[in-house]
């Protein structure tokens, strides 16, 4: 369910064809909105920028970005000259606000295809006279996204999940997969999959930092957990595996609060997921059904990857259409 905060654009926002759990109208201080929604569960927040008091001051949006989850925000800009400048848009991007538009079509596009930094990087003005680099525990990566996958319940399918991620991402990205302290990847007969031990993992990442993405099956390696930039936790939601997990670690879901927990190989309905979230006092990032490894194109994996911030490459025609949808040019 979604939240709409409207002011001058309330008539436009009233035409959105989405499920809405709460709508508020008027102008609010940032602190008022934060107090209103910091403990409120919602899928997306569509925010009319004119609903923010002093929205012309970029510090207002900076305060908002610190206090709420910007991955869930779609910002509807006004038609002012100030918010149309390249500098203004660049500042939004610097604060992690990637989903902004000026029209209803743009809202619906971003609702179904949320932006990652890659999609707005061209509007980001970086004055550092050189490319940025990110350092992760001694491993230098040039914009290489390093994602770990780890089983929470026993044998939840991390190895196959990594393979399916790599297989789908290869359609649009330069990606490789690596498993740590195991050799199960050999059975997939895929040259983009590799096996290393914990001792050599850092050197492997350094040698491959020209890739767009490295997917790591971390297994039980503390070294691998220390080298990934982000981690996906897999839970197989069968009764026996969940009960085994609770017997071993009663606070398992509490310890995973705020992390990307995936229900993998799941046959749960949306209603079942909501009930499990209530029982576990947890929020799950995605409900992934059993996958057919032989499928050449797995759409549900595409949906998951889009939620992770990956988007398909677009033709120039599609890109021009997308710019018009955003209403930015």
FENGIHU-V891885 format. One record per pair of residues at least 12 apart in sequence whose ideal C-beta (glycine too) atoms are under 10 Angstrom apart, sorted by the first residue. I is the first residue (numbers start at 1). J is the second residue. Records with the same first field share a line. If there is no record, write none. Layout:
I=J / J
This chain:
1=18 / 19 / 20 / 21 / 22 / 41 / 42 / 43 / 44
2=16 / 18 / 19 / 20 / 21 / 22 / 23 / 42 / 43 / 44 / 45 / 46 / 72 / 74 / 111
3=20 / 21 / 22 / 23 / 24 / 33 / 36 / 37 / 40 / 41 / 42 / 43 / 44 / 45 / 46 / 47 / 72 / 73
4=16 / 18 / 20 / 21 / 22 / 23 / 24 / 25 / 42 / 44 / 45 / 46 / 47 / 48 / 51 / 74 / 76 / 107
5=22 / 23 / 24 / 25 / 26 / 27 / 28 / 33 / 36 / 37 / 45 / 46 / 47 / 48 / 49 / 50 / 51 / 52 / 76
6=23 / 24 / 25 / 26 / 46 / 47 / 48 / 50 / 51 / 76
7=24 / 25 / 26 / 27 / 28 / 47 / 48 / 49 / 50 / 51 / 52 / 53 / 55 / 76 / 78
8=27 / 48 / 49 / 50 / 51 / 76 / 78 / 79
9=46 / 47 / 48 / 49 / 50 / 51 / 76 / 77 / 78 / 79 / 102 / 103 / 104 / 107
10=23 / 25 / 26 / 48 / 50 / 51
12=48 / 76 / 103 / 104 / 107
13=25 / 46 / 47 / 48 / 51 / 76 / 104 / 107
15=104 / 107
16=46 / 104 / 107 / 108 / 111
17=104 / 108 / 111
18=43 / 44 / 46 / 107 / 108 / 111 / 112
19=43 / 44
20=42 / 44 / 46
21=40 / 41 / 42 / 43
22=36 / 37 / 40 / 42 / 45
23=46
24=36 / 37 / 51
25=48 / 51
26=51 / 53
27=48 / 50 / 51 / 52 / 53 / 54 / 55
28=51 / 52 / 53
29=52 / 53 / 54 / 60 / 63
30=52 / 53 / 54 / 55 / 59 / 60 / 61 / 62 / 63 / 64 / 65 / 66 / 67 / 68
31=63 / 64 / 67
32=52 / 53
33=45 / 47 / 51 / 52 / 53 / 63 / 64 / 67 / 68
34=63 / 64 / 66 / 67 / 68
35=67
37=67 / 68 / 69 / 72
38=67 / 68 / 69
40=68
41=277 / 283
42=69 / 72
43=72 / 111
44=71 / 72 / 73 / 74 / 99 / 107 / 110 / 111 / 114
45=68 / 69 / 70 / 72 / 73 / 74 / 75
46=72 / 73 / 74 / 75 / 76 / 99 / 101 / 107 / 110 / 111
47=61 / 64 / 68 / 73 / 74 / 75 / 76 / 77 / 97 / 100
48=75 / 76 / 77 / 78
49=61 / 75 / 76 / 77 / 78 / 80 / 83 / 100 / 102
50=76 / 77 / 78 / 80
51=76
52=64 / 75
55=75 / 77 / 78 / 80 / 82 / 83
56=78 / 80 / 82 / 83 / 88
58=82 / 83 / 87 / 88 / 91 / 92 / 94 / 95
59=91
61=73 / 75 / 88 / 91 / 92 / 95 / 97
62=91 / 92 / 94 / 95 / 96 / 97
63=95
64=95 / 97
65=92 / 94 / 95 / 96 / 97
66=95 / 96
69=96 / 258
70=92 / 95 / 96 / 97 / 98 / 99
71=96 / 97 / 98 / 99 / 114 / 115 / 116 / 307 / 309
72=99 / 114
73=96 / 97 / 98 / 99 / 100 / 110 / 114
74=97 / 98 / 99 / 100 / 101 / 106 / 107 / 108 / 109 / 110 / 111 / 114 / 115
75=92 / 97 / 98 / 99 / 100 / 101 / 102 / 107 / 110
76=100 / 101 / 102 / 103 / 104 / 106 / 107 / 110 / 327
77=89 / 92 / 100 / 101 / 102 / 103 / 106 / 326 / 327 / 328
78=102
79=102 / 327
83=100 / 102
84=102 / 327 / 328 / 329
86=123 / 124 / 125 / 328
87=125
88=100 / 123
89=120 / 123 / 124 / 125 / 328
90=120 / 123 / 124 / 125 / 126 / 127
91=124 / 125
92=120 / 123 / 124
93=115 / 117 / 120 / 121 / 122 / 123 / 124 / 125 / 126
94=124 / 125 / 126
96=117
97=115 / 120
98=110 / 114 / 115 / 116 / 117 / 118 / 119 / 120 / 121 / 123 / 124 / 309
99=111 / 113 / 114 / 115 / 116 / 119 / 120 / 326
100=115 / 120 / 123 / 326 / 327 / 328
101=115 / 325 / 326 / 327 / 328
102=325 / 326 / 327 / 328
103=324 / 325 / 326 / 327 / 328
104=325 / 327
105=321 / 324 / 325 / 326 / 327
106=322 / 323 / 324 / 325 / 326 / 327 / 328
107=325 / 326 / 327
108=325
109=321 / 322 / 325 / 326
110=325 / 326
112=303 / 306
113=306 / 311 / 312 / 322 / 325
114=306 / 307 / 308 / 309 / 311
115=309 / 311 / 326
116=145 / 306 / 308 / 309 / 310 / 311
117=143 / 145 / 309
118=143 / 145 / 173 / 212 / 309 / 310 / 311
119=309 / 310 / 311 / 314 / 319 / 322
120=326
121=143
122=319
123=328
131=143
133=209
134=146 / 209 / 229
136=202 / 205 / 209 / 226 / 227 / 228 / 229
137=202 / 205 / 223 / 226 / 227 / 228
138=202 / 205 / 206 / 226 / 227
139=201 / 202 / 203 / 204 / 205 / 206 / 209 / 226 / 227 / 229
140=205 / 206 / 209
141=205 / 206 / 208 / 209 / 210 / 211 / 214 / 227 / 229
142=209 / 210 / 211
143=209 / 210 / 211 / 212
144=174 / 175 / 205 / 208 / 209 / 210 / 211 / 212 / 213 / 214 / 229
145=169 / 173 / 175 / 211 / 212 / 213 / 214 / 215 / 228 / 229 / 230 / 308 / 309 / 310
146=178 / 205 / 208 / 209 / 211 / 213 / 214 / 215 / 216 / 224 / 227 / 228 / 229 / 230 / 231
147=162 / 165 / 169 / 175 / 177 / 213 / 214 / 215 / 216 / 218 / 228 / 229 / 230 / 231 / 232 / 260 / 308
148=162 / 180 / 214 / 215 / 216 / 217 / 218 / 219 / 221 / 224 / 225 / 226 / 227 / 228 / 229 / 230 / 231 / 232 / 233
149=161 / 162 / 165 / 177 / 179 / 215 / 216 / 217 / 218 / 219 / 224 / 228 / 231 / 232 / 233 / 234 / 260 / 262 / 264
150=216 / 217 / 218 / 219 / 220 / 221 / 224 / 225 / 228 / 231 / 232 / 233 / 234
151=217 / 218 / 219 / 220 / 233 / 234 / 235 / 236 / 264
152=233 / 234 / 235 / 236 / 241 / 242 / 245 / 249 / 252 / 253 / 255 / 256 / 259 / 261 / 262 / 264
153=233 / 234 / 235 / 236 / 237 / 238 / 240 / 241 / 242 / 243 / 244 / 245 / 248 / 252 / 264 / 265
154=236 / 240 / 241 / 244 / 245 / 248
155=234 / 236 / 241 / 265
156=233 / 234 / 235 / 236 / 237 / 238 / 241 / 245 / 262 / 263 / 264 / 265
157=234 / 236 / 262 / 264 / 265 / 288 / 290 / 291
158=179 / 182 / 184 / 216 / 217 / 218 / 219 / 232 / 233 / 234 / 264
159=177 / 179 / 182 / 184 / 185 / 187 / 188 / 193 / 217 / 219
160=184 / 188 / 217 / 264 / 265 / 290 / 291 / 293
161=215 / 217 / 232 / 234 / 262 / 264 / 265 / 288 / 291 / 301 / 304
162=177 / 178 / 179 / 184 / 185 / 188 / 193 / 215 / 216 / 217 / 218 / 232
163=177 / 179 / 184 / 185 / 187 / 188 / 190 / 192 / 193 / 215 / 217 / 291 / 293
164=177 / 215 / 288 / 291 / 292 / 293 / 295 / 298 / 300 / 301 / 304
165=177 / 213 / 215 / 232 / 298 / 301 / 304 / 305 / 308 / 310
166=178 / 185 / 188 / 190 / 192 / 193 / 213 / 214 / 215
167=188 / 190 / 192 / 193 / 291 / 293 / 295 / 296 / 297 / 298 / 301
168=291 / 295 / 296 / 297 / 298 / 299 / 300 / 301 / 302 / 304 / 305 / 310
169=192 / 212 / 213 / 215 / 301 / 302 / 305 / 308 / 310
170=190 / 192 / 213
171=296 / 297 / 302 / 305 / 312 / 313
172=212 / 302 / 305 / 310 / 311 / 312 / 313 / 314
173=211 / 212 / 213 / 305 / 310 / 312 / 313
174=192 / 208 / 210 / 211 / 212 / 213
175=192 / 208 / 211 / 212 / 213 / 214 / 215 / 310
176=190 / 191 / 192 / 193 / 194 / 204 / 208 / 211 / 212 / 213 / 214 / 215 / 216
177=190 / 192 / 193 / 194 / 195 / 213 / 214 / 215 / 216 / 217
178=192 / 193 / 194 / 195 / 196 / 200 / 201 / 204 / 205 / 208 / 214 / 215 / 216 / 217 / 218 / 224
179=193 / 194 / 195 / 196 / 215 / 216 / 217 / 218 / 219 / 221 / 224
180=195 / 196 / 197 / 198 / 199 / 200 / 201 / 204 / 216 / 217 / 218 / 219 / 220 / 221 / 223 / 224 / 225 / 227
181=195 / 196 / 197 / 198 / 199 / 201 / 217 / 218 / 219 / 220 / 221 / 223 / 224
182=195 / 196 / 197 / 217 / 219 / 220 / 221
183=195 / 196
184=217 / 219
185=217
188=293
192=211 / 215
193=215 / 217
194=208 / 214 / 216
195=217
196=216 / 221 / 224
197=221 / 223
198=218 / 219 / 220 / 221 / 222 / 223 / 224 / 226 / 227
199=221 / 223
200=223
201=216 / 218 / 221 / 223 / 224 / 226 / 227 / 228
202=223 / 224 / 226 / 227
204=216 / 227
205=224 / 227 / 228
212=310
213=305 / 308 / 310
214=227 / 228 / 229
215=228 / 232
216=228 / 231
218=231 / 232
230=259 / 260 / 308 / 309
231=259 / 260
232=259 / 260 / 261 / 262 / 264 / 285 / 286 / 304 / 308
233=252 / 255 / 256 / 259 / 260 / 261 / 262 / 264 / 284 / 285
234=260 / 261 / 262 / 263 / 264 / 265 / 288
235=252 / 253 / 256 / 261 / 262 / 263 / 264 / 265 / 266 / 276 / 280 / 282 / 284
236=262 / 263 / 264 / 265 / 266 / 288
237=263 / 264 / 265 / 266 / 267 / 268 / 272 / 273 / 276 / 280 / 284 / 287
238=265 / 266 / 267 / 268
241=265
242=276 / 279 / 280
246=280
252=280 / 282
253=276 / 277 / 279 / 280 / 281 / 282 / 283 / 284
254=280 / 281 / 282
256=280 / 282 / 283 / 284
257=281 / 282 / 283
258=282 / 283
259=282 / 283 / 285
260=284 / 285 / 286 / 307 / 308
261=280 / 282 / 283 / 284 / 285 / 286
262=284 / 285 / 286 / 287 / 288 / 304
263=276 / 277 / 284 / 285 / 286 / 287 / 288 / 289
264=286 / 287 / 288 / 289 / 290 / 291
265=288 / 289 / 290 / 291
266=284 / 286 / 287 / 288 / 289 / 290
267=287 / 289 / 290
268=284 / 287 / 289
269=287
270=287
272=287
273=286 / 287
285=304 / 307 / 308
286=300 / 303 / 304 / 307 / 308
287=300 / 304
288=300 / 301 / 303 / 304
